[in-house]
Amino acid sequence: MTRHYPRSLIGLLLSAGILTGCAVGPDYERPNTNNPESFRSAAASLAPTISSDVQPASDSWWQGFNDQVLNELIEAGL
């Protein structure tokens, strides 16, 4: 035998479930982070030492694309 539930009961249960989902968990608190003063100086201090047989990446790697617009954007950003 099949049992049919009224739409209002289904709607009430769905509404109750949605509303209780909003009340779960503590209020979010943003964690404190220690951001470096400058990204490049922080990255240099955190970088591992490079052995003599490995060449470091160039600071102007984007110039290998020979794109004047890209060069201008990078220079403006720096």
PyMOL Python script that loads the backbone (N, CA, C, O; Angstrom):
from pymol import cmd

cmd.read_pdbstr("""\
ATOM      1  N   MET A   1       0.827  -1.165   0.000  1.00  0.00           N
ATOM      2  CA  MET A   1       0.000   0.000   0.000  1.00  0.00           C
ATOM      3  C   MET A   1       0.885   1.247   0.000  1.00  0.00           C
ATOM      4  O   MET A   1       1.816   1.365   0.796  1.00  0.00           O
ATOM      5  N   THR A   2       0.584   2.143  -0.880  1.00  0.00           N
ATOM      6  CA  THR A   2       1.361   3.371  -1.014  1.00  0.00           C
ATOM      7  C   THR A   2       0.741   4.460  -0.153  1.00  0.00           C
ATOM      8  O   THR A   2      -0.478   4.624  -0.102  1.00  0.00           O
ATOM      9  N   ARG A   3       1.612   5.196   0.519  1.00  0.00           N
ATOM     10  CA  ARG A   3       1.120   6.265   1.374  1.00  0.00           C
ATOM     11  C   ARG A   3       1.507   7.599   0.752  1.00  0.00           C
ATOM     12  O   ARG A   3       2.670   7.800   0.402  1.00  0.00           O
ATOM     13  N   HIS A   4       0.575   8.490   0.614  1.00  0.00           N
ATOM     14  CA  HIS A   4       0.806   9.805   0.030  1.00  0.00           C
ATOM     15  C   HIS A   4       0.818  10.837   1.140  1.00  0.00           C
ATOM     16  O   HIS A   4      -0.133  10.947   1.915  1.00  0.00           O
ATOM     17  N   TYR A   5       1.910  11.595   1.210  1.00  0.00           N
ATOM     18  CA  TYR A   5       2.024  12.657   2.214  1.00  0.00           C
ATOM     19  C   TYR A   5       1.547  13.966   1.602  1.00  0.00           C
ATOM     20  O   TYR A   5       1.799  14.225   0.425  1.00  0.00           O
ATOM     21  N   PRO A   6       0.872  14.781   2.370  1.00  0.00           N
ATOM     22  CA  PRO A   6       0.416  16.070   1.843  1.00  0.00           C
ATOM     23  C   PRO A   6       1.608  16.986   1.578  1.00  0.00           C
ATOM     24  O   PRO A   6       2.639  16.912   2.246  1.00  0.00           O
ATOM     25  N   ARG A   7       1.435  17.832   0.600  1.00  0.00           N
ATOM     26  CA  ARG A   7       2.505  18.750   0.216  1.00  0.00           C
ATOM     27  C   ARG A   7       2.896  19.676   1.352  1.00  0.00           C
ATOM     28  O   ARG A   7       4.065  20.040   1.476  1.00  0.00           O
ATOM     29  N   SER A   8       1.949  20.059   2.174  1.00  0.00           N
ATOM     30  CA  SER A   8       2.264  20.976   3.264  1.00  0.00           C
ATOM     31  C   SER A   8       3.209  20.326   4.274  1.00  0.00           C
ATOM     32  O   SER A   8       4.069  21.009   4.830  1.00  0.00           O
ATOM     33  N   LEU A   9       3.069  19.024   4.524  1.00  0.00           N
ATOM     34  CA  LEU A   9       3.965  18.327   5.455  1.00  0.00           C
ATOM     35  C   LEU A   9       5.370  18.247   4.877  1.00  0.00           C
ATOM     36  O   LEU A   9       6.349  18.460   5.593  1.00  0.00           O
ATOM     37  N   ILE A  10       5.473  17.949   3.619  1.00  0.00           N
ATOM     38  CA  ILE A  10       6.782  17.893   2.958  1.00  0.00           C
ATOM     39  C   ILE A  10       7.427  19.269   2.962  1.00  0.00           C
ATOM     40  O   ILE A  10       8.621  19.394   3.236  1.00  0.00           O
ATOM     41  N   GLY A  11       6.656  20.295   2.663  1.00  0.00           N
ATOM     42  CA  GLY A  11       7.173  21.660   2.685  1.00  0.00           C
ATOM     43  C   GLY A  11       7.621  22.080   4.069  1.00  0.00           C
ATOM     44  O   GLY A  11       8.645  22.748   4.213  1.00  0.00           O
ATOM     45  N   LEU A  12       6.874  21.700   5.083  1.00  0.00           N
ATOM     46  CA  LEU A  12       7.233  22.027   6.460  1.00  0.00           C
ATOM     47  C   LEU A  12       8.532  21.346   6.858  1.00  0.00           C
ATOM     48  O   LEU A  12       9.387  21.966   7.491  1.00  0.00           O
ATOM     49  N   LEU A  13       8.692  20.085   6.497  1.00  0.00           N
ATOM     50  CA  LEU A  13       9.919  19.365   6.826  1.00  0.00           C
ATOM     51  C   LEU A  13      11.128  19.930   6.086  1.00  0.00           C
ATOM     52  O   LEU A  13      12.208  20.044   6.666  1.00  0.00           O
ATOM     53  N   LEU A  14      10.962  20.279   4.832  1.00  0.00           N
ATOM     54  CA  LEU A  14      12.057  20.886   4.078  1.00  0.00           C
ATOM     55  C   LEU A  14      12.445  22.239   4.654  1.00  0.00           C
ATOM     56  O   LEU A  14      13.631  22.546   4.779  1.00  0.00           O
ATOM     57  N   SER A  15      11.460  23.043   5.003  1.00  0.00           N
ATOM     58  CA  SER A  15      11.737  24.362   5.587  1.00  0.00           C
ATOM     59  C   SER A  15      12.458  24.227   6.921  1.00  0.00           C
ATOM     60  O   SER A  15      13.398  24.972   7.197  1.00  0.00           O
ATOM     61  N   ALA A  16      12.028  23.292   7.739  1.00  0.00           N
ATOM     62  CA  ALA A  16      12.679  23.082   9.030  1.00  0.00           C
ATOM     63  C   ALA A  16      14.116  22.616   8.838  1.00  0.00           C
ATOM     64  O   ALA A  16      15.008  23.047   9.569  1.00  0.00           O
ATOM     65  N   GLY A  17      14.346  21.760   7.883  1.00  0.00           N
ATOM     66  CA  GLY A  17      15.707  21.285   7.620  1.00  0.00           C
ATOM     67  C   GLY A  17      16.621  22.384   7.128  1.00  0.00           C
ATOM     68  O   GLY A  17      17.784  22.453   7.525  1.00  0.00           O
ATOM     69  N   ILE A  18      16.111  23.237   6.274  1.00  0.00           N
ATOM     70  CA  ILE A  18      16.906  24.342   5.753  1.00  0.00           C
ATOM     71  C   ILE A  18      17.223  25.339   6.854  1.00  0.00           C
ATOM     72  O   ILE A  18      18.355  25.814   6.953  1.00  0.00           O
ATOM     73  N   LEU A  19      16.248  25.659   7.675  1.00  0.00           N
ATOM     74  CA  LEU A  19      16.467  26.631   8.742  1.00  0.00           C
ATOM     75  C   LEU A  19      17.413  26.098   9.810  1.00  0.00           C
ATOM     76  O   LEU A  19      18.202  26.872  10.352  1.00  0.00           O
ATOM     77  N   THR A  20      17.367  24.839  10.126  1.00  0.00           N
ATOM     78  CA  THR A  20      18.291  24.300  11.129  1.00  0.00           C
ATOM     79  C   THR A  20      19.700  24.200  10.570  1.00  0.00           C
ATOM     80  O   THR A  20      20.662  24.235  11.338  1.00  0.00           O
ATOM     81  N   GLY A  21      19.849  24.079   9.280  1.00  0.00           N
ATOM     82  CA  GLY A  21      21.183  24.043   8.681  1.00  0.00           C
ATOM     83  C   GLY A  21      21.921  25.352   8.833  1.00  0.00           C
ATOM     84  O   GLY A  21      23.151  25.364   8.844  1.00  0.00           O
ATOM     85  N   CYS A  22      21.204  26.455   8.949  1.00  0.00           N
ATOM     86  CA  CYS A  22      21.834  27.759   9.119  1.00  0.00           C
ATOM     87  C   CYS A  22      22.377  27.948  10.534  1.00  0.00           C
ATOM     88  O   CYS A  22      23.253  28.787  10.741  1.00  0.00           O
ATOM     89  N   ALA A  23      21.892  27.208  11.488  1.00  0.00           N
ATOM     90  CA  ALA A  23      22.276  27.400  12.874  1.00  0.00           C
ATOM     91  C   ALA A  23      23.372  26.437  13.314  1.00  0.00           C
ATOM     92  O   ALA A  23      23.707  26.407  14.498  1.00  0.00           O
ATOM     93  N   VAL A  24      23.943  25.649  12.406  1.00  0.00           N
ATOM     94  CA  VAL A  24      24.937  24.660  12.776  1.00  0.00           C
ATOM     95  C   VAL A  24      26.324  25.294  12.778  1.00  0.00           C
ATOM     96  O   VAL A  24      26.668  26.047  11.867  1.00  0.00           O
ATOM     97  N   GLY A  25      27.113  24.991  13.793  1.00  0.00           N
ATOM     98  CA  GLY A  25      28.504  25.413  13.838  1.00  0.00           C
ATOM     99  C   GLY A  25      28.696  26.760  14.504  1.00  0.00           C
ATOM    100  O   GLY A  25      27.763  27.555  14.613  1.00  0.00           O
ATOM    101  N   PRO A  26      29.938  27.009  14.953  1.00  0.00           N
ATOM    102  CA  PRO A  26      30.242  28.290  15.594  1.00  0.00           C
ATOM    103  C   PRO A  26      30.362  29.405  14.555  1.00  0.00           C
ATOM    104  O   PRO A  26      30.487  29.145  13.358  1.00  0.00           O
ATOM    105  N   ASP A  27      30.323  30.628  15.025  1.00  0.00           N
ATOM    106  CA  ASP A  27      30.500  31.776  14.132  1.00  0.00           C
ATOM    107  C   ASP A  27      31.938  31.789  13.608  1.00  0.00           C
ATOM    108  O   ASP A  27      32.881  31.473  14.333  1.00  0.00           O
ATOM    109  N   TYR A  28      32.081  32.151  12.369  1.00  0.00           N
ATOM    110  CA  TYR A  28      33.399  32.168  11.737  1.00  0.00           C
ATOM    111  C   TYR A  28      34.224  33.325  12.274  1.00  0.00           C
ATOM    112  O   TYR A  28      33.746  34.456  12.367  1.00  0.00           O
ATOM    113  N   GLU A  29      35.470  33.026  12.627  1.00  0.00           N
ATOM    114  CA  GLU A  29      36.414  34.058  13.028  1.00  0.00           C
ATOM    115  C   GLU A  29      37.619  33.947  12.117  1.00  0.00           C
ATOM    116  O   GLU A  29      38.191  32.869  11.953  1.00  0.00           O
ATOM    117  N   ARG A  30      37.996  35.058  11.533  1.00  0.00           N
ATOM    118  CA  ARG A  30      39.123  35.063  10.611  1.00  0.00           C
ATOM    119  C   ARG A  30      40.421  34.808  11.384  1.00  0.00           C
ATOM    120  O   ARG A  30      40.670  35.466  12.394  1.00  0.00           O
ATOM    121  N   PRO A  31      41.250  33.864  10.925  1.00  0.00           N
ATOM    122  CA  PRO A  31      42.490  33.571  11.647  1.00  0.00           C
ATOM    123  C   PRO A  31      43.513  34.685  11.446  1.00  0.00           C
ATOM    124  O   PRO A  31      43.531  35.358  10.415  1.00  0.00           O
ATOM    125  N   ASN A  32      44.358  34.863  12.449  1.00  0.00           N
ATOM    126  CA  ASN A  32      45.442  35.837  12.339  1.00  0.00           C
ATOM    127  C   ASN A  32      46.563  35.230  11.514  1.00  0.00           C
ATOM    128  O   ASN A  32      46.962  34.090  11.750  1.00  0.00           O
ATOM    129  N   THR A  33      47.072  35.982  10.551  1.00  0.00           N
ATOM    130  CA  THR A  33      48.174  35.515   9.720  1.00  0.00           C
ATOM    131  C   THR A  33      49.304  36.519   9.780  1.00  0.00           C
ATOM    132  O   THR A  33      49.086  37.715   9.975  1.00  0.00           O
ATOM    133  N   ASN A  34      50.493  36.025   9.614  1.00  0.00           N
ATOM    134  CA  ASN A  34      51.665  36.890   9.566  1.00  0.00           C
ATOM    135  C   ASN A  34      52.047  37.068   8.110  1.00  0.00           C
ATOM    136  O   ASN A  34      52.725  36.219   7.532  1.00  0.00           O
ATOM    137  N   ASN A  35      51.616  38.167   7.519  1.00  0.00           N
ATOM    138  CA  ASN A  35      51.919  38.439   6.125  1.00  0.00           C
ATOM    139  C   ASN A  35      53.266  39.138   6.026  1.00  0.00           C
ATOM    140  O   ASN A  35      53.562  40.024   6.827  1.00  0.00           O
ATOM    141  N   PRO A  36      54.088  38.752   5.051  1.00  0.00           N
ATOM    142  CA  PRO A  36      55.393  39.404   4.898  1.00  0.00           C
ATOM    143  C   PRO A  36      55.228  40.828   4.393  1.00  0.00           C
ATOM    144  O   PRO A  36      54.236  41.164   3.746  1.00  0.00           O
ATOM    145  N   GLU A  37      56.219  41.658   4.701  1.00  0.00           N
ATOM    146  CA  GLU A  37      56.205  43.040   4.217  1.00  0.00           C
ATOM    147  C   GLU A  37      56.280  43.084   2.690  1.00  0.00           C
ATOM    148  O   GLU A  37      55.600  43.886   2.049  1.00  0.00           O
ATOM    149  N   SER A  38      57.100  42.226   2.124  1.00  0.00           N
ATOM    150  CA  SER A  38      57.274  42.192   0.680  1.00  0.00           C
ATOM    151  C   SER A  38      57.336  40.741   0.243  1.00  0.00           C
ATOM    152  O   SER A  38      58.008  39.924   0.873  1.00  0.00           O
ATOM    153  N   PHE A  39      56.650  40.425  -0.812  1.00  0.00           N
ATOM    154  CA  PHE A  39      56.588  39.035  -1.258  1.00  0.00           C
ATOM    155  C   PHE A  39      57.947  38.534  -1.721  1.00  0.00           C
ATOM    156  O   PHE A  39      58.342  37.417  -1.388  1.00  0.00           O
ATOM    157  N   ARG A  40      58.659  39.340  -2.477  1.00  0.00           N
ATOM    158  CA  ARG A  40      59.943  38.896  -3.021  1.00  0.00           C
ATOM    159  C   ARG A  40      60.964  38.656  -1.919  1.00  0.00           C
ATOM    160  O   ARG A  40      61.703  37.673  -1.982  1.00  0.00           O
ATOM    161  N   SER A  41      61.029  39.514  -0.922  1.00  0.00           N
ATOM    162  CA  SER A  41      62.023  39.326   0.135  1.00  0.00           C
ATOM    163  C   SER A  41      61.662  38.127   1.000  1.00  0.00           C
ATOM    164  O   SER A  41      62.547  37.406   1.458  1.00  0.00           O
ATOM    165  N   ALA A  42      60.373  37.907   1.228  1.00  0.00           N
ATOM    166  CA  ALA A  42      59.958  36.751   2.022  1.00  0.00           C
ATOM    167  C   ALA A  42      60.228  35.466   1.260  1.00  0.00           C
ATOM    168  O   ALA A  42      60.660  34.477   1.851  1.00  0.00           O
ATOM    169  N   ALA A  43      59.981  35.466  -0.043  1.00  0.00           N
ATOM    170  CA  ALA A  43      60.213  34.264  -0.840  1.00  0.00           C
ATOM    171  C   ALA A  43      61.702  33.947  -0.896  1.00  0.00           C
ATOM    172  O   ALA A  43      62.085  32.777  -0.885  1.00  0.00           O
ATOM    173  N   ALA A  44      62.538  34.967  -0.956  1.00  0.00           N
ATOM    174  CA  ALA A  44      63.977  34.738  -1.005  1.00  0.00           C
ATOM    175  C   ALA A  44      64.481  34.145   0.300  1.00  0.00           C
ATOM    176  O   ALA A  44      65.381  33.305   0.292  1.00  0.00           O
ATOM    177  N   SER A  45      63.916  34.568   1.414  1.00  0.00           N
ATOM    178  CA  SER A  45      64.371  34.042   2.697  1.00  0.00           C
ATOM    179  C   SER A  45      63.853  32.629   2.946  1.00  0.00           C
ATOM    180  O   SER A  45      64.465  31.877   3.704  1.00  0.00           O
ATOM    181  N   LEU A  46      62.740  32.256   2.326  1.00  0.00           N
ATOM    182  CA  LEU A  46      62.182  30.925   2.517  1.00  0.00           C
ATOM    183  C   LEU A  46      62.671  29.912   1.484  1.00  0.00           C
ATOM    184  O   LEU A  46      62.469  28.710   1.653  1.00  0.00           O
ATOM    185  N   ALA A  47      63.305  30.383   0.429  1.00  0.00           N
ATOM    186  CA  ALA A  47      63.731  29.503  -0.645  1.00  0.00           C
ATOM    187  C   ALA A  47      64.883  28.624  -0.195  1.00  0.00           C
ATOM    188  O   ALA A  47      65.762  29.088   0.531  1.00  0.00           O
ATOM    189  N   PRO A  48      64.897  27.372  -0.608  1.00  0.00           N
ATOM    190  CA  PRO A  48      66.021  26.499  -0.256  1.00  0.00           C
ATOM    191  C   PRO A  48      67.280  26.930  -1.002  1.00  0.00           C
ATOM    192  O   PRO A  48      67.205  27.607  -2.028  1.00  0.00           O
ATOM    193  N   THR A  49      68.395  26.545  -0.494  1.00  0.00           N
ATOM    194  CA  THR A  49      69.645  26.887  -1.171  1.00  0.00           C
ATOM    195  C   THR A  49      69.737  26.102  -2.463  1.00  0.00           C
ATOM    196  O   THR A  49      69.311  24.950  -2.537  1.00  0.00           O
ATOM    197  N   ILE A  50      70.295  26.733  -3.478  1.00  0.00           N
ATOM    198  CA  ILE A  50      70.381  26.135  -4.811  1.00  0.00           C
ATOM    199  C   ILE A  50      71.788  25.598  -5.008  1.00  0.00           C
ATOM    200  O   ILE A  50      72.769  26.297  -4.756  1.00  0.00           O
ATOM    201  N   SER A  51      71.880  24.363  -5.457  1.00  0.00           N
ATOM    202  CA  SER A  51      73.194  23.792  -5.709  1.00  0.00           C
ATOM    203  C   SER A  51      73.807  24.447  -6.936  1.00  0.00           C
ATOM    204  O   SER A  51      73.105  25.095  -7.713  1.00  0.00           O
ATOM    205  N   SER A  52      75.094  24.283  -7.111  1.00  0.00           N
ATOM    206  CA  SER A  52      75.804  24.976  -8.189  1.00  0.00           C
ATOM    207  C   SER A  52      75.425  24.462  -9.575  1.00  0.00           C
ATOM    208  O   SER A  52      75.609  25.187 -10.553  1.00  0.00           O
ATOM    209  N   ASP A  53      74.902  23.240  -9.701  1.00  0.00           N
ATOM    210  CA  ASP A  53      74.568  22.702 -11.015  1.00  0.00           C
ATOM    211  C   ASP A  53      73.172  23.090 -11.494  1.00  0.00           C
ATOM    212  O   ASP A  53      72.803  22.776 -12.625  1.00  0.00           O
ATOM    213  N   VAL A  54      72.393  23.765 -10.656  1.00  0.00           N
ATOM    214  CA  VAL A  54      71.037  24.168 -11.030  1.00  0.00           C
ATOM    215  C   VAL A  54      71.021  25.675 -11.244  1.00  0.00           C
ATOM    216  O   VAL A  54      71.463  26.439 -10.385  1.00  0.00           O
ATOM    217  N   GLN A  55      70.506  26.097 -12.399  1.00  0.00           N
ATOM    218  CA  GLN A  55      70.430  27.524 -12.710  1.00  0.00           C
ATOM    219  C   GLN A  55      69.122  28.101 -12.178  1.00  0.00           C
ATOM    220  O   GLN A  55      68.062  27.535 -12.445  1.00  0.00           O
ATOM    221  N   PRO A  56      69.157  29.207 -11.435  1.00  0.00           N
ATOM    222  CA  PRO A  56      67.914  29.809 -10.960  1.00  0.00           C
ATOM    223  C   PRO A  56      67.146  30.451 -12.108  1.00  0.00           C
ATOM    224  O   PRO A  56      67.722  30.805 -13.137  1.00  0.00           O
ATOM    225  N   ALA A  57      65.850  30.595 -11.918  1.00  0.00           N
ATOM    226  CA  ALA A  57      65.011  31.232 -12.936  1.00  0.00           C
ATOM    227  C   ALA A  57      65.378  32.706 -13.040  1.00  0.00           C
ATOM    228  O   ALA A  57      65.749  33.339 -12.052  1.00  0.00           O
ATOM    229  N   SER A  58      65.272  33.228 -14.225  1.00  0.00           N
ATOM    230  CA  SER A  58      65.580  34.637 -14.450  1.00  0.00           C
ATOM    231  C   SER A  58      64.498  35.508 -13.833  1.00  0.00           C
ATOM    232  O   SER A  58      63.326  35.133 -13.806  1.00  0.00           O
ATOM    233  N   ASP A  59      64.902  36.683 -13.333  1.00  0.00           N
ATOM    234  CA  ASP A  59      63.916  37.615 -12.801  1.00  0.00           C
ATOM    235  C   ASP A  59      63.092  38.253 -13.911  1.00  0.00           C
ATOM    236  O   ASP A  59      62.044  38.841 -13.640  1.00  0.00           O
ATOM    237  N   SER A  60      63.540  38.149 -15.138  1.00  0.00           N
ATOM    238  CA  SER A  60      62.799  38.723 -16.264  1.00  0.00           C
ATOM    239  C   SER A  60      62.421  37.622 -17.256  1.00  0.00           C
ATOM    240  O   SER A  60      62.670  37.745 -18.456  1.00  0.00           O
ATOM    241  N   TRP A  61      61.825  36.559 -16.751  1.00  0.00           N
ATOM    242  CA  TRP A  61      61.478  35.404 -17.576  1.00  0.00           C
ATOM    243  C   TRP A  61      60.463  35.740 -18.656  1.00  0.00           C
ATOM    244  O   TRP A  61      60.457  35.107 -19.712  1.00  0.00           O
ATOM    245  N   TRP A  62      59.607  36.724 -18.415  1.00  0.00           N
ATOM    246  CA  TRP A  62      58.544  37.057 -19.357  1.00  0.00           C
ATOM    247  C   TRP A  62      59.082  37.684 -20.634  1.00  0.00           C
ATOM    248  O   TRP A  62      58.386  37.709 -21.650  1.00  0.00           O
ATOM    249  N   GLN A  63      60.297  38.186 -20.599  1.00  0.00           N
ATOM    250  CA  GLN A  63      60.851  38.832 -21.801  1.00  0.00           C
ATOM    251  C   GLN A  63      61.166  37.812 -22.889  1.00  0.00           C
ATOM    252  O   GLN A  63      61.377  38.188 -24.042  1.00  0.00           O
ATOM    253  N   GLY A  64      61.201  36.543 -22.545  1.00  0.00           N
ATOM    254  CA  GLY A  64      61.423  35.503 -23.544  1.00  0.00           C
ATOM    255  C   GLY A  64      60.268  35.357 -24.520  1.00  0.00           C
ATOM    256  O   GLY A  64      60.426  34.752 -25.581  1.00  0.00           O
ATOM    257  N   PHE A  65      59.101  35.909 -24.173  1.00  0.00           N
ATOM    258  CA  PHE A  65      57.946  35.844 -25.069  1.00  0.00           C
ATOM    259  C   PHE A  65      57.986  36.917 -26.147  1.00  0.00           C
ATOM    260  O   PHE A  65      57.225  36.850 -27.113  1.00  0.00           O
ATOM    261  N   ASN A  66      58.870  37.917 -25.995  1.00  0.00           N
ATOM    262  CA  ASN A  66      58.999  39.031 -26.951  1.00  0.00           C
ATOM    263  C   ASN A  66      57.662  39.703 -27.206  1.00  0.00           C
ATOM    264  O   ASN A  66      57.300  39.974 -28.351  1.00  0.00           O
ATOM    265  N   ASP A  67      56.932  39.969 -26.130  1.00  0.00           N
ATOM    266  CA  ASP A  67      55.626  40.613 -26.230  1.00  0.00           C
ATOM    267  C   ASP A  67      55.702  41.973 -25.541  1.00  0.00           C
ATOM    268  O   ASP A  67      55.856  42.056 -24.323  1.00  0.00           O
ATOM    269  N   GLN A  68      55.593  43.030 -26.332  1.00  0.00           N
ATOM    270  CA  GLN A  68      55.741  44.383 -25.798  1.00  0.00           C
ATOM    271  C   GLN A  68      54.641  44.717 -24.788  1.00  0.00           C
ATOM    272  O   GLN A  68      54.911  45.379 -23.786  1.00  0.00           O
ATOM    273  N   VAL A  69      53.424  44.276 -25.033  1.00  0.00           N
ATOM    274  CA  VAL A  69      52.317  44.550 -24.115  1.00  0.00           C
ATOM    275  C   VAL A  69      52.574  43.861 -22.765  1.00  0.00           C
ATOM    276  O   VAL A  69      52.372  44.463 -21.710  1.00  0.00           O
ATOM    277  N   LEU A  70      53.015  42.615 -22.803  1.00  0.00           N
ATOM    278  CA  LEU A  70      53.324  41.896 -21.566  1.00  0.00           C
ATOM    279  C   LEU A  70      54.460  42.574 -20.818  1.00  0.00           C
ATOM    280  O   LEU A  70      54.405  42.705 -19.595  1.00  0.00           O
ATOM    281  N   ASN A  71      55.483  43.003 -21.533  1.00  0.00           N
ATOM    282  CA  ASN A  71      56.611  43.701 -20.894  1.00  0.00           C
ATOM    283  C   ASN A  71      56.128  44.984 -20.199  1.00  0.00           C
ATOM    284  O   ASN A  71      56.545  45.278 -19.079  1.00  0.00           O
ATOM    285  N   GLU A  72      55.257  45.736 -20.860  1.00  0.00           N
ATOM    286  CA  GLU A  72      54.756  46.979 -20.272  1.00  0.00           C
ATOM    287  C   GLU A  72      53.887  46.700 -19.033  1.00  0.00           C
ATOM    288  O   GLU A  72      53.960  47.429 -18.044  1.00  0.00           O
ATOM    289  N   LEU A  73      53.077  45.653 -19.097  1.00  0.00           N
ATOM    290  CA  LEU A  73      52.233  45.314 -17.936  1.00  0.00           C
ATOM    291  C   LEU A  73      53.069  44.878 -16.729  1.00  0.00           C
ATOM    292  O   LEU A  73      52.781  45.256 -15.593  1.00  0.00           O
ATOM    293  N   ILE A  74      54.103  44.081 -16.990  1.00  0.00           N
ATOM    294  CA  ILE A  74      54.957  43.622 -15.894  1.00  0.00           C
ATOM    295  C   ILE A  74      55.715  44.803 -15.295  1.00  0.00           C
ATOM    296  O   ILE A  74      55.812  44.920 -14.073  1.00  0.00           O
ATOM    297  N   GLU A  75      56.245  45.666 -16.131  1.00  0.00           N
ATOM    298  CA  GLU A  75      56.959  46.834 -15.625  1.00  0.00           C
ATOM    299  C   GLU A  75      56.041  47.744 -14.819  1.00  0.00           C
ATOM    300  O   GLU A  75      56.451  48.294 -13.798  1.00  0.00           O
ATOM    301  N   ALA A  76      54.807  47.903 -15.271  1.00  0.00           N
ATOM    302  CA  ALA A  76      53.840  48.734 -14.514  1.00  0.00           C
ATOM    303  C   ALA A  76      53.508  48.069 -13.191  1.00  0.00           C
ATOM    304  O   ALA A  76      53.319  48.754 -12.186  1.00  0.00           O
ATOM    305  N   GLY A  77      53.435  46.766 -13.177  1.00  0.00           N
ATOM    306  CA  GLY A  77      53.120  46.058 -11.934  1.00  0.00           C
ATOM    307  C   GLY A  77      54.265  46.110 -10.938  1.00  0.00           C
ATOM    308  O   GLY A  77      54.045  46.188  -9.730  1.00  0.00           O
ATOM    309  N   LEU A  78      55.491  46.067 -11.451  1.00  0.00           N
ATOM    310  CA  LEU A  78      56.665  46.119 -10.564  1.00  0.00           C
ATOM    311  C   LEU A  78      56.891  47.534 -10.060  1.00  0.00           C
ATOM    312  O   LEU A  78      57.830  47.776  -9.302  1.00  0.00           O
TER     313      LEU A  78
END
""", "prot")
cmd.dss("prot")
cmd.show_as("cartoon", "prot")
cmd.util.cbc("prot")
cmd.orient("prot")
